[in-house]
């Protein structure tokens, strides 16, 4: 077996013997350190040792990527570890068995999220991982994902704070799930101590004047239709309909869906996916079989019941808001809501803002946050706390009482029910 001082010159000159699948050149300076040459020209540095009576060999690295001196230093460390009882071969095998973050995420989504979360939640998690996490961290072994790498990923997404925070939360959830399975250590979670970005809450509540405009537009939309405009500067404008005919009547089911969203505070999909069989008009409740928080009653006011009573039913379709396909619900309200919103001058108002407005009216009327939470179907009381600043009763009653008393006294309103102001006789 050839031996000699392994150097760049000797390694470059070394080649695989004809007819063999590999040949070795062993270093005369470090026992167990060598270079292996293959018929195709590839050369790798190796370290050979005996463990438990067996001769074992481990690859140190490829020639070209490592210099002979670098490879010798690495081999020296490996062989020294063997003297301390380590087995580099078993360490390599164990290392290859560690799954990548992508693999752990796939298991988490398949074995946990798909079984215990809503389909939309699973789809959103998959979207976030594919777009934000996988490109940079997906191929790394899960135990090799460092806090510095996660912090950099979070910083790179700073232009979209909400998405950056969701990506951070997803990595943390994947890690904690893997920790429960014994694949990683919980206290080594790479997201710990990474501060999330502040997210501006976008609460938009409709005013009485805006509700009035919205009601007018809805009535116009489902009767004579909403006016649509034509760019008269375009060549095709001459073929467009005359002004009097430039109107679009929206589907009555879409109009009903918008009204039900306004009057119930329900989520969009809760209304679109509701079945007629779930309606109990005698008790004024829409019993949803499924929602974001599971089974849920949607309480129907007299106004909401009147809307339901006027909704035309479609034979063979069990949904209150049917879609174009038989036996299927309407997919969304994007087009009708955009038209109605534009006509009512409600630029920027989302469908979900109707739910916020429903809650804000209840809070402003001092109905109490627990009641509002039940109406909205919140599973956690903390979710309803976002409306706490609107629930000012009894402070509102107190300030109104004080204000009216002072005002009546100052205007000498004899007929008013004035509470005497007790002054300081020494003032």
C-alpha distance (Angstrom), angle and dihedral (degrees) to the residues before:
residue distance angle dihedral
X1 . . .
X2 3.84 . .
X3 3.79 117.3 .
X4 3.77 133.7 -178.8
X5 3.76 145.2 122.3
X6 3.83 106.8 -54.2
X7 3.78 107.9 -131.8
X8 3.77 135.2 144.9
X9 3.78 90.6 -94.7
X10 3.81 94.6 49.3
X11 3.83 93.3 44.7
X12 3.82 92.9 48.2
X13 3.80 89.9 50.4
X14 3.81 93.9 45.6
X15 3.83 118.8 95.1
X16 3.77 139.8 169.1
X17 3.80 114.8 -84.5
X18 3.78 114.4 -109.9
X19 3.80 112.6 -93.6
X20 3.81 95.1 17.8
X21 3.81 128.2 106.4
X22 3.82 91.3 -139.1
X23 3.81 141.9 -5.2
X24 3.84 130.9 -154.3
X25 3.79 133.5 -143.6
X26 3.82 112.1 -165.0
X27 3.78 123.2 -152.9
X28 3.79 117.6 -117.2
X29 3.80 92.6 -155.0
X30 3.86 100.3 52.8
X31 3.78 117.3 34.9
X32 3.80 111.6 -133.6
X33 3.81 95.4 21.8
X34 3.79 117.2 114.5
X35 3.79 148.6 141.6
X36 3.81 125.8 -117.8
X37 3.81 121.7 -149.9
X38 3.82 123.3 -160.5
X39 3.81 129.6 -156.8
X40 3.81 91.7 -108.1
X41 3.79 91.6 58.3
X42 3.80 99.4 -102.2
X43 3.81 116.0 137.1
X44 3.81 128.2 -166.0
X45 3.80 132.5 -175.7
X46 3.80 115.2 -125.1
X47 3.79 139.9 -172.2
X48 3.83 119.1 -146.9
X49 3.82 125.7 -164.1
X50 3.78 143.0 152.2
X51 3.79 120.7 -107.8
X52 3.80 124.5 178.2
X53 3.78 90.3 -12.2
X54 3.81 93.8 -52.0
X55 3.79 128.9 109.2
X56 3.82 110.6 -124.4
X57 3.76 132.8 -177.0
X58 3.82 131.3 -160.8
X59 3.80 130.5 -172.0
X60 3.80 113.9 -115.9
X61 3.80 97.2 -171.9
X62 3.81 146.4 -64.9
X63 3.78 123.3 -67.1
X64 3.79 107.5 -112.4
X65 3.77 93.8 34.2
X66 3.77 88.7 57.9
X67 3.78 128.2 35.9
X68 3.82 117.3 -134.5
X69 3.82 90.5 -106.0
X70 3.82 92.4 50.6
X71 3.79 91.1 48.2
X72 3.83 91.4 47.8
X73 3.83 90.6 52.9
X74 3.81 92.0 50.6
X75 3.79 91.7 46.3
X76 3.80 90.1 50.3
X77 3.82 90.1 55.6
X78 3.82 92.0 47.5
X79 3.76 93.8 48.6
X80 3.79 89.9 46.2
X81 3.83 89.7 53.2
X82 3.81 88.7 52.3
X83 3.79 89.2 57.1
X84 3.82 87.1 54.2
X85 3.81 91.1 54.4
X86 3.80 100.7 -94.0
X87 3.80 124.2 136.0
X88 3.83 111.6 -148.2
X89 3.81 91.5 -168.7
X90 3.81 92.7 57.2
X91 3.80 90.3 43.1
X92 3.80 90.0 54.5
X93 3.80 91.5 46.9
X94 3.81 91.3 50.1
X95 3.78 90.3 47.4
X96 3.80 92.2 53.6
X97 3.81 89.0 51.1
X98 3.81 92.3 60.4
X99 3.83 106.6 101.8
X100 3.76 123.5 -128.4
X101 3.79 122.2 -110.1
X102 3.80 87.4 -109.0
X103 3.80 91.1 55.6
X104 3.81 93.1 47.8
X105 3.82 90.4 46.7
X106 3.81 90.9 51.5
X107 3.82 90.0 52.3
X108 3.80 91.4 46.1
X109 3.81 92.0 52.0
X110 3.80 94.2 43.2
X111 3.80 101.3 40.2
X112 3.80 100.9 32.3
X113 3.80 116.3 16.1
X114 3.81 97.0 39.3
X115 3.81 90.6 51.2
X116 3.80 101.4 39.1
X117 3.81 106.3 28.3
X118 3.79 136.4 58.6
X119 3.80 119.4 -86.9
X120 3.80 91.5 -114.2
X121 3.81 90.0 53.6
X122 3.79 91.2 52.2
X123 3.81 91.3 48.0
X124 3.82 91.1 50.0
X125 3.82 92.2 48.7
X126 3.80 90.6 50.2
X127 3.81 90.7 48.9
X128 3.81 93.3 50.4
X129 3.81 93.1 47.1
X130 3.81 93.9 46.7
X131 3.81 95.1 47.3
X132 3.80 104.4 32.3
X133 3.80 109.2 23.5
X134 3.80 113.4 22.8
X135 3.83 98.7 61.7
X136 3.81 93.5 61.5
X137 3.82 107.3 20.4
X138 3.80 106.9 19.1
X139 3.82 97.0 91.6
X140 3.82 95.0 46.6
X141 3.78 120.3 101.1
X142 3.77 106.2 -101.1
X143 3.79 92.8 -121.4
X144 3.80 90.6 51.9
X145 3.82 94.9 57.8
X146 3.79 103.7 111.3
X147 3.78 132.5 -155.6
X148 3.81 89.2 -119.9
X149 3.82 91.2 56.8
X150 3.79 92.9 48.0
X151 3.81 90.9 46.9
X152 3.81 89.6 52.0
X153 3.81 91.2 49.5
X154 3.81 89.4 50.7
X155 3.80 91.1 48.6
X156 3.81 92.2 48.4
X157 3.82 88.1 57.8
X158 3.80 94.2 49.9
X159 3.80 90.5 114.8
X160 3.81 88.1 68.7
X161 3.84 103.9 38.4
X162 3.81 95.2 178.7
X163 3.81 92.5 52.9
X164 3.81 91.8 43.5
X165 3.80 91.0 54.3
X166 3.81 92.5 46.0
X167 3.81 90.3 52.3
X168 3.81 90.4 50.4
X169 3.80 91.4 48.9
X170 3.81 91.6 48.7
X171 3.81 93.2 52.4
X172 3.80 89.0 49.3
X173 3.82 91.8 49.6
X174 3.82 92.1 48.9
X175 3.82 90.9 49.4
X176 3.80 94.5 48.0
X177 3.81 90.8 48.8
X178 3.81 90.6 50.1
X179 3.82 89.1 48.4
X180 3.82 90.7 56.0
X181 3.81 86.9 55.0
X182 3.79 91.8 50.3
X183 3.82 95.0 -114.3
X184 3.81 95.5 118.4
X185 3.81 138.4 9.5
X186 3.79 115.4 -96.2
X187 3.79 93.3 -143.5
X188 3.83 90.2 58.6
X189 3.82 94.1 61.7
X190 3.85 103.7 147.5
X191 3.81 92.4 -145.5
X192 3.79 95.3 62.2
X193 3.81 116.5 118.2
X194 3.81 92.7 11.0
X195 3.80 105.6 130.2
X196 3.77 116.2 -134.2
X197 3.78 121.8 -129.2
X198 3.76 119.9 -101.9
X199 3.80 109.3 -104.3
X200 3.78 118.6 -151.5
X201 3.79 110.0 -129.1
X202 3.78 110.9 -127.7
X203 3.79 103.8 -151.5
X204 3.80 111.9 165.6
X205 3.80 117.7 179.4
X206 3.79 123.1 -172.7
X207 3.79 118.1 -125.2
X208 3.80 125.7 -136.9
X209 3.80 90.0 -102.0
X210 3.81 90.7 51.8
X211 3.80 90.8 49.1
X212 3.80 89.0 52.1
X213 3.82 91.3 52.6
X214 3.79 91.0 45.2
X215 3.81 91.3 52.6
X216 3.80 91.7 49.2
X217 3.80 92.1 49.4
X218 3.81 93.4 48.0
X219 3.79 91.3 52.6
X220 3.79 90.5 47.6
X221 3.83 92.4 45.7
X222 3.79 94.9 55.3
X223 3.83 96.2 41.2
X224 3.81 117.3 34.0
X225 3.82 94.1 1.7
X226 3.78 134.3 -122.7
X227 3.79 121.0 -69.1
X228 3.77 116.6 -112.2
X229 3.76 124.4 -161.8
X230 3.78 133.8 -132.7
X231 3.78 127.4 -149.6
X232 3.80 98.9 -121.4
X233 3.80 91.1 -164.1
X234 3.79 93.1 67.6
X235 3.83 119.6 92.2
X236 3.80 91.4 -125.4
X237 3.82 92.2 57.4
X238 3.80 92.0 89.3
X239 3.80 89.2 63.8
X240 3.80 94.0 52.3
X241 3.79 123.4 106.5
X242 3.77 119.7 -88.4
X243 3.80 118.5 -92.6
X244 3.79 93.5 -100.7
X245 3.80 90.7 55.2
X246 3.79 97.3 45.9
X247 3.78 95.6 102.2
X248 3.79 133.3 113.5
X249 3.80 122.2 -155.5
X250 3.80 111.2 -149.6
X251 3.78 122.3 -135.1
X252 3.84 111.8 -87.2
X253 3.80 90.3 -132.1
X254 3.81 90.5 55.6
X255 3.81 90.2 49.9
X256 3.81 89.8 49.0
X257 3.80 91.1 49.8
X258 3.81 91.3 53.4
X259 3.81 91.2 48.9
X260 3.81 91.8 48.6
X261 3.80 90.8 50.6
X262 3.80 89.5 52.2
X263 3.81 94.7 46.5
X264 3.82 100.9 41.2
X265 3.80 106.6 33.2
X266 3.81 87.6 -133.4
X267 3.78 123.6 151.5
X268 3.80 118.6 -99.5
X269 3.81 96.5 -109.6
X270 3.80 91.2 45.6
X271 3.80 89.9 62.0
X272 3.81 96.8 38.2
X273 3.82 93.1 48.7
X274 3.81 96.6 42.6
X275 3.82 117.5 122.0
X276 3.78 127.1 -143.0
X277 3.81 87.5 -126.0
X278 3.81 88.5 64.3
X279 3.82 93.7 59.7
X280 3.82 117.6 101.3
X281 3.80 104.8 -179.5
X282 3.81 91.8 172.4
X283 3.79 90.2 66.6
X284 3.79 95.0 25.8
X285 3.80 95.9 -121.4
X286 3.80 135.1 126.7
X287 3.82 105.0 -150.3
X288 3.79 106.2 -155.1
X289 3.79 114.2 -155.9
X290 3.77 90.0 -153.7
X291 3.79 138.4 11.1
X292 3.79 139.2 149.6
X293 3.81 88.2 -71.1
X294 3.81 97.7 35.2
X295 3.80 125.1 -107.1
X296 3.78 109.7 11.5
X297 3.82 140.0 175.2
X298 3.79 116.0 -137.2
X299 3.80 108.8 -157.5
X300 3.79 113.8 -137.0
X301 3.78 121.7 -146.3
X302 3.80 119.8 -151.3
X303 3.80 88.2 -98.4
X304 3.82 91.8 52.8
X305 3.79 91.1 47.5
X306 3.80 89.5 52.2
X307 3.81 89.8 53.8
X308 3.81 90.9 51.2
X309 3.77 91.8 47.9
X310 3.79 90.0 56.4
X311 3.82 96.8 47.2
X312 3.82 110.9 109.7
X313 3.79 113.7 -126.4
X314 3.79 122.1 -132.5
X315 3.81 115.1 -140.7
X316 3.78 111.8 -117.0
X317 3.80 94.4 13.2
X318 3.82 114.3 103.3
X319 3.82 94.5 -166.3
X320 3.81 124.4 99.3
X321 3.80 89.9 -142.9
X322 3.82 103.2 38.1
X323 3.77 125.1 -162.4
X324 3.77 130.9 -141.6
X325 3.79 92.6 -91.3
X326 3.81 116.5 75.4
X327 3.79 115.3 -101.7
X328 3.83 91.6 8.9
X329 3.83 131.4 108.7
X330 3.78 125.5 -122.2
X331 3.81 109.2 -83.5
X332 3.83 99.2 -142.0
X333 3.81 146.5 -27.0
X334 3.79 97.8 -124.1
X335 3.80 99.6 123.3
X336 3.83 100.6 38.7
X337 3.81 93.3 42.7
X338 3.81 91.8 49.1
X339 3.81 90.5 52.7
X340 3.80 94.1 45.6
X341 3.80 93.6 44.1
X342 3.80 92.5 50.0
X343 3.81 93.3 47.6
X344 3.82 91.6 48.0
X345 3.79 93.1 49.5
X346 3.81 92.7 -117.0
X347 3.80 98.1 137.0
X348 3.79 112.1 177.3
X349 3.81 95.0 14.6
X350 3.81 110.4 133.4
X351 3.78 126.7 -153.4
X352 3.82 87.6 -113.5
X353 3.81 89.6 58.6
X354 3.80 87.4 70.1
X355 3.80 87.3 65.6
X356 3.81 90.9 49.3
X357 3.80 90.0 50.0
X358 3.82 91.9 50.5
X359 3.81 89.0 54.0
X360 3.80 94.0 44.0
X361 3.81 91.9 54.3
X362 3.79 90.2 51.3
X363 3.79 92.0 48.2
X364 3.79 92.3 46.9
X365 3.80 89.6 51.7
X366 3.83 89.3 56.0
X367 3.81 93.9 -118.2
X368 3.80 89.3 146.7
X369 3.79 130.1 -109.1
X370 3.84 95.4 -102.8
X371 3.82 90.2 57.5
X372 3.80 92.3 46.0
X373 3.80 90.1 48.9
X374 3.80 90.6 54.1
X375 3.81 91.9 48.3
X376 3.81 90.9 51.3
X377 3.79 93.5 43.2
X378 3.80 95.6 -121.7
X379 3.80 111.6 173.9
X380 3.82 91.6 -161.3
X381 3.80 123.8 49.7
X382 3.81 89.0 -145.5
X383 3.81 89.1 67.9
X384 3.81 90.7 62.9
X385 3.81 92.0 50.9
X386 3.81 90.3 84.6
X387 3.82 86.0 78.5
X388 3.80 94.9 48.5
X389 3.80 93.0 102.2
X390 3.80 88.9 61.6
X391 3.80 94.5 52.1
X392 3.80 96.7 82.5
X393 3.79 99.8 152.2
X394 3.08 124.4 143.7
X395 3.79 87.3 26.4
X396 3.80 90.5 57.8
X397 3.81 92.1 51.8
X398 3.78 90.5 47.3
X399 3.79 95.6 50.7
X400 3.83 91.3 43.2
X401 3.82 90.5 52.4
X402 3.77 93.0 47.9
X403 3.79 93.4 43.4
X404 3.82 94.8 48.7
X405 3.83 91.1 47.5
X406 3.78 92.9 51.7
X407 3.80 92.9 42.7
X408 3.79 92.7 49.7
X409 3.79 91.4 49.1
X410 3.79 93.2 48.9
X411 3.82 94.5 47.6
X412 3.82 92.8 42.7
X413 3.79 90.0 -125.5
X414 3.78 95.7 -179.7
X415 3.81 94.4 -175.3
X416 3.81 93.6 53.4
X417 3.76 123.0 100.3
X418 3.80 95.7 -111.2
X419 3.75 123.4 -172.5
X420 3.83 107.2 -143.9
X421 3.76 113.8 -113.6
X422 3.78 110.8 -130.2
X423 3.78 107.0 -139.3
X424 3.77 130.4 -165.5
X425 3.81 107.4 -102.5
X426 3.79 89.1 -152.6
X427 3.79 94.2 54.4
